[in-house]
Amino acid sequence: MLSTAIAIFATLLLGITILARLPFHWWWIRCCEFPRLQIAFLAIFALLLTPLADGSLRWLAILSGLATLVIQACYILPWTRFWPVQVQRYEPGHDERCVRLLVANVLTPNRNAEGLIALVHQHEPDIVLTLESDDWWGQQLDSALASQWPHAVRIPQDNLYGMHLFSRLPLASTQVERLIQDDIPSISTEVTLSCGETIRLYAVHPRPPAPNESKESLWRDAELLLIGKRIHEDPVATLVAGDLNDVAWSRTTRLFCRVSGMLDPRRGRGMFSTFHAQYPLLRWPLDHVFSSEHFTLRDMRRLPGFGSDHFPILTTLCYRPSRADEHETPEANHDERHEARATIREGMEREQES
């Protein structure tokens, strides 16, 4: 009986691992991409149990556990210090070219605005992006930040997809768009750095694939890939920030990076897992900052929690186009661009089934 249980456990982990690789939008498949680190540790645990199994069941458990561990490691390792960095380290002496960005999903029912505001004043970011911020959150942030961060974009909503952007740096050509779904906003704006150069910033928070949100990831995927397509077609210095409701190693996020040519500053540095703040054993990187090849990384850190289910993330990037050639920019092939276009088209044409 014990041998059978160990074999079933190891085989189940392998089944979940294989399921995550299937190219379908159903939420229960896409969600298998999230806990790769947890599944890898469970595979190690299964391997440790294999001496208790007998005969052919032992070998089935060993092979399943090893296969699971190898596949998961291939996805996880780029977001560890065992991998080369993707965004190069900045050179001191170019502070006027740097932009410090704080991204925080506040969790709408959370009312500890003082905790987040204290973090903002402690770290003095140039730009503050909040997600899930409703009217109440907007009022708290306005009263505390508007004087020092006077350039703002306010999209209060009570459906968990509100968004506020506060900036010390001037904004221009700002657009609030609802790219795929009418109740999901995003922000596109130009930001003028202290050195006088202008960069573009996209702020996003697409709907996740989950039973209480959406049966499929199609609309999330379409929004991310549409932004990626825009970046590819107009390859200026660009940052993309927000809660993507997707992990860094997912099929969609990796395709987004290849379609857009954007770089992930976490690669080679760590996962910086931001969700779930209350459950240490169930965490993965949902909140992201991506940069084009025009930037180098000065600093990236996960900040302490303030009552939300997400930790804030603070990233400082420096605009250094002269070092663009030092980066290996990801690039999509013909089939991947076709897949992206097809996903965007289907996301625009189909109505969401919740």
MARFITOR-66514 format. One line per 4 residues: number of its first residue (from 1); for each residue x, y, z of C-alpha. Coordinates in pm, 1 decimal. Layout:
NUM = X,Y,Z ~ ...
! end
This chain:
1 = 0.0,0.0,0.0 ~ 283.3,242.7,86.5 ~ 465.2,160.3,-237.8 ~ 150.9,234.6,-436.5
5 = 94.5,566.8,-256.7 ~ 452.6,682.1,-320.4 ~ 431.9,585.3,-688.7 ~ 96.3,759.7,-732.7
9 = 228.3,1072.5,-558.7 ~ 537.3,1093.7,-781.7 ~ 337.1,1019.0,-1096.3 ~ 80.0,1283.0,-1006.4
13 = 354.3,1545.2,-977.2 ~ 482.1,1446.6,-1320.8 ~ 129.0,1465.0,-1461.0 ~ 82.6,1821.0,-1329.6
17 = 423.0,1913.4,-1473.8 ~ 330.3,1782.5,-1817.3 ~ -15.0,1941.9,-1798.7 ~ 142.5,2286.0,-1754.6
21 = 322.3,2246.9,-2087.3 ~ 3.6,2203.3,-2290.3 ~ -78.2,2505.5,-2513.3 ~ -435.2,2561.2,-2392.4
25 = -597.8,2861.6,-2221.9 ~ -813.5,2671.4,-1969.2 ~ -753.3,2809.6,-1621.1 ~ -686.3,2471.0,-1459.0
29 = -403.3,2408.8,-1705.2 ~ -249.6,2756.9,-1688.3 ~ -258.6,2753.1,-1306.8 ~ -28.0,2449.3,-1313.2
33 = 246.5,2688.0,-1426.6 ~ 241.3,2886.0,-1101.8 ~ 374.5,2650.2,-829.6 ~ 682.6,2520.3,-1013.4
37 = 910.8,2575.2,-714.8 ~ 666.7,2401.8,-481.5 ~ 628.5,2107.5,-719.8 ~ 1006.9,2077.0,-746.3
41 = 1036.7,2051.0,-367.5 ~ 756.4,1794.9,-359.7 ~ 944.9,1595.2,-623.8 ~ 1252.3,1595.9,-398.9
45 = 1033.0,1478.7,-112.0 ~ 893.9,1199.4,-332.1 ~ 1247.4,1090.1,-422.1 ~ 1340.3,1076.5,-54.6
49 = 1046.1,843.2,1.6 ~ 1138.5,600.8,-277.6 ~ 1356.1,372.4,-56.2 ~ 1030.3,282.4,119.8
53 = 877.0,155.3,-205.2 ~ 931.4,-190.3,-353.7 ~ 1016.3,-334.5,-693.7 ~ 879.2,-176.6,-1009.0
57 = 680.9,81.3,-813.9 ~ 1004.3,213.7,-668.6 ~ 1149.6,264.3,-1016.3 ~ 827.9,427.2,-1135.2
61 = 847.4,672.2,-843.2 ~ 1218.4,740.3,-902.0 ~ 1178.0,804.7,-1274.8 ~ 867.6,1020.3,-1223.7
65 = 1032.0,1220.2,-946.4 ~ 1352.8,1277.4,-1143.8 ~ 1164.4,1377.3,-1459.1 ~ 951.1,1622.6,-1260.7
69 = 1254.8,1773.4,-1090.3 ~ 1451.1,1816.4,-1414.5 ~ 1161.2,1977.4,-1602.3 ~ 1076.9,2213.8,-1317.7
73 = 1443.4,2306.4,-1269.7 ~ 1470.0,2405.4,-1634.9 ~ 1195.4,2663.1,-1576.1 ~ 1310.7,2779.2,-1232.0
77 = 1689.1,2812.0,-1272.3 ~ 1686.1,3130.3,-1488.8 ~ 1530.3,3309.0,-1189.5 ~ 1810.1,3211.6,-952.9
81 = 2164.7,3333.2,-901.0 ~ 2290.4,3023.8,-1083.0 ~ 2194.1,3186.5,-1414.8 ~ 2354.1,3477.7,-1604.6
85 = 2179.9,3811.4,-1551.6 ~ 1965.8,3934.9,-1837.9 ~ 1975.2,4306.3,-1751.7 ~ 2327.0,4435.1,-1696.1
89 = 2435.7,4610.1,-1376.2 ~ 2439.8,4991.1,-1387.0 ~ 2752.9,5203.6,-1366.9 ~ 2768.1,5457.6,-1081.9
93 = 2754.2,5822.8,-1170.8 ~ 2442.2,5838.7,-1385.3 ~ 2176.3,5904.5,-1120.8 ~ 1994.4,6161.2,-1334.7
97 = 1926.5,5882.7,-1585.6 ~ 1771.1,5650.4,-1328.0 ~ 1403.3,5597.4,-1252.5 ~ 1283.9,5432.0,-932.5
101 = 949.0,5257.0,-962.3 ~ 737.4,5113.5,-679.5 ~ 459.2,4869.6,-776.1 ~ 202.3,4770.1,-513.5
105 = -115.4,4567.8,-542.6 ~ -298.7,4710.5,-241.0 ~ -581.2,4451.3,-212.7 ~ -899.4,4659.7,-228.3
109 = -1048.3,4556.2,112.5 ~ -714.5,4626.1,283.8 ~ -734.1,4961.8,462.2 ~ -374.7,4998.5,581.6
113 = -295.0,5290.5,354.8 ~ -58.3,5427.9,618.4 ~ 163.1,5121.6,578.4 ~ 204.4,5171.6,204.6
117 = 244.5,5548.9,236.0 ~ 519.2,5497.7,494.1 ~ 704.1,5273.4,247.5 ~ 668.5,5535.3,-25.3
121 = 814.3,5807.9,196.1 ~ 1090.2,5577.1,318.5 ~ 1211.2,5474.4,-27.9 ~ 1126.6,5792.2,-222.9
125 = 1043.9,5633.0,-560.3 ~ 1004.9,5851.5,-868.7 ~ 689.4,5666.5,-968.2 ~ 429.7,5486.9,-756.9
129 = 189.8,5245.1,-926.6 ~ -95.2,5098.8,-723.0 ~ -327.5,4822.6,-837.8 ~ -672.8,4726.3,-703.3
133 = -704.0,5084.1,-572.9 ~ -1063.6,5209.0,-542.5 ~ -1201.6,5553.5,-449.2 ~ -1104.2,5513.4,-83.7
137 = -748.2,5422.2,-172.3 ~ -734.8,5704.7,-424.0 ~ -834.4,5957.8,-158.5 ~ -573.9,5830.0,88.5
141 = -298.6,5832.9,-171.4 ~ -398.8,6175.9,-302.9 ~ -385.2,6339.4,37.5 ~ -45.2,6185.0,117.0
145 = 134.5,6190.7,-218.7 ~ -10.4,6456.8,-447.2 ~ 215.6,6737.5,-324.5 ~ 544.1,6551.3,-385.2
149 = 424.2,6329.8,-669.3 ~ 212.8,6586.1,-858.0 ~ 179.3,6405.5,-1192.0 ~ -97.5,6150.7,-1155.4
153 = -327.6,5915.9,-1342.9 ~ -631.9,5809.7,-1142.9 ~ -855.8,5516.4,-1237.8 ~ -1052.4,5425.8,-923.3
157 = -1262.3,5111.2,-965.7 ~ -1431.9,4881.2,-716.8 ~ -1394.8,4563.3,-925.6 ~ -1035.2,4488.4,-811.6
161 = -892.0,4648.4,-1125.3 ~ -856.6,5011.8,-1024.1 ~ -520.1,5173.8,-1082.8 ~ -338.1,5488.1,-965.6
165 = -9.1,5627.3,-1091.8 ~ 177.5,5903.8,-906.1 ~ 497.9,6049.8,-1045.2 ~ 756.5,6309.8,-954.8
169 = 869.0,6303.5,-1316.6 ~ 657.4,6478.6,-1581.5 ~ 414.7,6264.3,-1779.9 ~ 303.4,6327.1,-2137.2
173 = 84.5,6167.2,-2404.5 ~ -90.9,5972.0,-2131.0 ~ -364.0,5731.9,-2236.8 ~ -597.7,5518.9,-2029.8
177 = -697.5,5224.5,-2246.0 ~ -916.3,4918.6,-2209.8 ~ -732.5,4705.3,-2457.5 ~ -922.8,4377.2,-2445.8
181 = -1198.4,4406.9,-2184.1 ~ -1405.1,4712.2,-2097.2 ~ -1360.0,4675.9,-1720.6 ~ -980.2,4622.5,-1727.8
185 = -782.2,4947.1,-1766.9 ~ -418.5,4998.0,-1853.4 ~ -202.0,5308.7,-1872.0 ~ 38.4,5416.6,-2143.9
189 = 243.1,5729.6,-2083.3 ~ 569.1,5901.4,-2162.7 ~ 795.2,5985.9,-1869.3 ~ 1059.1,6259.3,-1882.8
193 = 1363.5,6164.2,-1678.8 ~ 1572.3,6412.5,-1480.5 ~ 1833.1,6406.2,-1759.4 ~ 1568.4,6528.6,-2007.0
197 = 1532.1,6201.6,-2196.9 ~ 1186.8,6052.4,-2249.1 ~ 1087.9,5690.2,-2197.1 ~ 756.8,5506.6,-2227.7
201 = 578.9,5330.1,-1943.0 ~ 297.5,5074.9,-1963.8 ~ 105.3,4992.1,-1644.5 ~ -103.8,4675.3,-1663.2
205 = -320.9,4447.3,-1449.9 ~ -503.5,4187.9,-1662.9 ~ -763.8,3948.8,-1528.7 ~ -626.0,3614.9,-1403.2
209 = -734.1,3267.0,-1506.5 ~ -920.1,3145.9,-1198.7 ~ -1259.4,2986.3,-1120.7 ~ -1405.2,3308.9,-978.1
213 = -1252.6,3532.7,-1246.2 ~ -1221.9,3369.7,-1586.8 ~ -1244.3,3012.8,-1715.4 ~ -959.2,3081.6,-1954.4
217 = -638.4,3282.6,-1963.8 ~ -718.0,3400.8,-2317.0 ~ -800.2,3760.5,-2227.7 ~ -502.4,3802.6,-1997.4
221 = -275.4,3654.1,-2260.4 ~ -421.1,3871.2,-2536.1 ~ -368.5,4191.0,-2337.1 ~ -5.8,4113.7,-2258.2
225 = 71.2,4007.9,-2612.8 ~ -101.4,4315.4,-2758.5 ~ 125.0,4537.6,-2548.7 ~ 421.2,4326.6,-2655.6
229 = 324.5,4370.2,-3021.0 ~ 302.9,4748.4,-2976.7 ~ 646.8,4760.2,-2818.2 ~ 791.9,4558.1,-3104.3
233 = 638.7,4789.9,-3362.6 ~ 767.7,5103.5,-3188.6 ~ 1091.7,4997.7,-3013.9 ~ 1165.6,5303.4,-2801.4
237 = 1298.7,5289.8,-2443.9 ~ 1014.1,5122.3,-2256.5 ~ 919.3,4988.4,-1914.3 ~ 624.6,4758.3,-1842.8
241 = 506.5,4730.4,-1482.7 ~ 216.7,4581.1,-1293.5 ~ 50.6,4271.1,-1159.2 ~ 38.6,4048.5,-1465.3
245 = -150.1,3772.8,-1281.8 ~ 107.8,3548.0,-1438.4 ~ 440.4,3407.8,-1323.9 ~ 775.1,3501.7,-1473.7
249 = 838.8,3154.4,-1620.9 ~ 494.8,3099.4,-1776.4 ~ 434.7,3023.8,-2141.0 ~ 259.7,3359.6,-2190.0
253 = 510.8,3581.0,-2007.3 ~ 804.0,3423.7,-2190.3 ~ 620.2,3469.8,-2521.3 ~ 547.6,3832.6,-2425.9
257 = 920.8,3890.6,-2371.9 ~ 1011.4,3735.9,-2706.4 ~ 740.5,3925.3,-2897.0 ~ 827.7,4259.3,-2734.5
261 = 1202.6,4216.5,-2691.3 ~ 1165.6,4312.5,-2324.9 ~ 1408.9,4196.6,-2058.1 ~ 1337.8,4064.0,-1708.9
265 = 1573.5,4218.8,-1447.8 ~ 1505.6,3926.7,-1211.8 ~ 1671.1,3671.8,-1437.0 ~ 1998.0,3569.5,-1279.4
269 = 1911.1,3755.3,-958.0 ~ 1614.0,3584.5,-793.1 ~ 1239.8,3534.0,-808.4 ~ 1132.3,3827.1,-589.3
273 = 804.8,3643.8,-526.3 ~ 534.1,3894.2,-432.4 ~ 223.7,3674.8,-387.7 ~ 89.4,3540.8,-151.3
277 = 217.3,3765.2,127.7 ~ 40.8,3567.7,402.7 ~ 146.2,3217.5,292.6 ~ 526.5,3174.7,275.1
281 = 502.8,2826.3,124.3 ~ 272.0,2941.8,-155.5 ~ 452.6,3230.6,-319.2 ~ 541.8,3314.0,-676.1
285 = 639.5,3623.1,-877.9 ~ 316.1,3790.2,-994.8 ~ 422.8,4157.5,-984.9 ~ 663.1,4249.7,-1261.0
289 = 884.7,4519.8,-1405.5 ~ 1023.8,4459.7,-1755.0 ~ 1264.4,4686.4,-1939.6 ~ 1381.3,4727.1,-2295.3
293 = 1748.6,4688.1,-2381.2 ~ 1802.3,5061.6,-2320.2 ~ 1823.8,5013.8,-1941.2 ~ 2061.3,4876.0,-1682.0
297 = 1959.7,4769.4,-1333.1 ~ 2066.4,4957.7,-1024.0 ~ 1852.4,4783.4,-764.8 ~ 1552.4,4554.9,-725.5
301 = 1396.0,4448.8,-398.2 ~ 1077.5,4316.8,-244.7 ~ 949.5,4548.8,27.3 ~ 775.7,4450.7,352.7
305 = 403.3,4378.7,349.8 ~ 138.9,4629.2,454.1 ~ -171.1,4412.4,483.7 ~ -218.6,4326.4,117.5
309 = -191.4,3975.2,-22.9 ~ 94.0,4112.3,-238.2 ~ 429.9,4250.1,-131.2 ~ 533.6,4575.5,-305.7
313 = 832.1,4558.8,-537.8 ~ 1081.6,4843.2,-584.6 ~ 1298.9,4863.8,-896.5 ~ 1557.4,5122.1,-1000.7
317 = 1655.6,5118.1,-1366.8 ~ 1895.1,5353.0,-1546.1 ~ 1847.7,5471.3,-1903.8 ~ 2173.9,5376.3,-2074.8
321 = 2107.8,5324.6,-2448.5 ~ 2481.7,5320.7,-2516.1 ~ 2495.2,4983.4,-2338.0 ~ 2204.7,4826.9,-2529.7
325 = 2440.8,4599.5,-2722.8 ~ 2548.1,4433.9,-2397.3 ~ 2207.8,4269.8,-2369.6 ~ 2089.0,3955.1,-2545.3
329 = 1744.3,4069.5,-2648.7 ~ 1485.9,3789.5,-2680.5 ~ 1322.3,3760.6,-3019.5 ~ 1016.4,3571.4,-3139.0
333 = 1028.5,3350.2,-3445.0 ~ 765.4,3345.9,-3718.7 ~ 548.0,3082.2,-3550.1 ~ 552.7,3266.1,-3217.1
337 = 447.8,3593.1,-3378.9 ~ 167.1,3409.5,-3556.3 ~ 58.2,3259.4,-3223.0 ~ 61.7,3604.2,-3061.3
341 = -146.4,3758.9,-3339.7 ~ -397.1,3473.0,-3324.3 ~ -431.1,3507.3,-2945.8 ~ -482.7,3883.8,-2970.4
345 = -743.9,3844.0,-3241.9 ~ -934.4,3575.4,-3050.8 ~ -919.8,3776.6,-2727.8 ~ -1071.2,4078.1,-2903.6
349 = -1342.8,3878.3,-3076.1 ~ -1460.7,3645.7,-2799.3 ~ -1663.0,3748.7,-2498.3 ~ -1531.5,3634.7,-2162.5
353 = -1691.7,3333.6,-1999.1 ~ -1664.1,3379.8,-1622.2
! end
